[in-house]
Amino acid sequence: MNATEHAILQTLTELEEAVKSMATANPKPDLLPLFARLDELAGQLPRDSDPELLHFLQRKSYEKARARLQGHQAARGACGR
């Protein structure tokens, strides 16, 4: 895993934790900076990066992207990936 992929995984984990806290958090966490960071990091990935990872990030399939980065098989979506 390269440095950018590691940063994406960290941000995805942070996003997941923020979403889980939404029910009880006061004030609610601001997720927009996390989404912006993910877009920024995804844009830094080399063109020869894992095509499935690129697909998941472009489609905002963040749970699948996290699973892929963690070495797990991501569930197939309606698009066949």
FENQUIHU-V107368 format. One record per backbone hydrogen bond with DSSP energy under -0.5 kcal/mol. CO is the residue of the C=O (numbers start at 1). NH is the residue of the N-H. Records with the same first field share a line. If there is no record, write none. Layout:
CO = NH + NH
This chain:
2 = 6
3 = 7
4 = 8
5 = 9
6 = 10
7 = 11
8 = 12
9 = 13
10 = 14
11 = 15
12 = 16
13 = 17
14 = 18
15 = 19
16 = 20
17 = 21
18 = 22
19 = 22
21 = 24 + 25
29 = 31
31 = 34 + 35
32 = 36
33 = 37
34 = 38
35 = 39
36 = 40
37 = 41
38 = 42
39 = 43
40 = 44
41 = 44 + 45
42 = 45
46 = 49
50 = 54
51 = 55
52 = 56
53 = 57
54 = 58
55 = 59
56 = 61
57 = 60
60 = 62
61 = 65
62 = 66
63 = 67
64 = 68
65 = 69
66 = 70
67 = 72
68 = 71
72 = 74
77 = 80
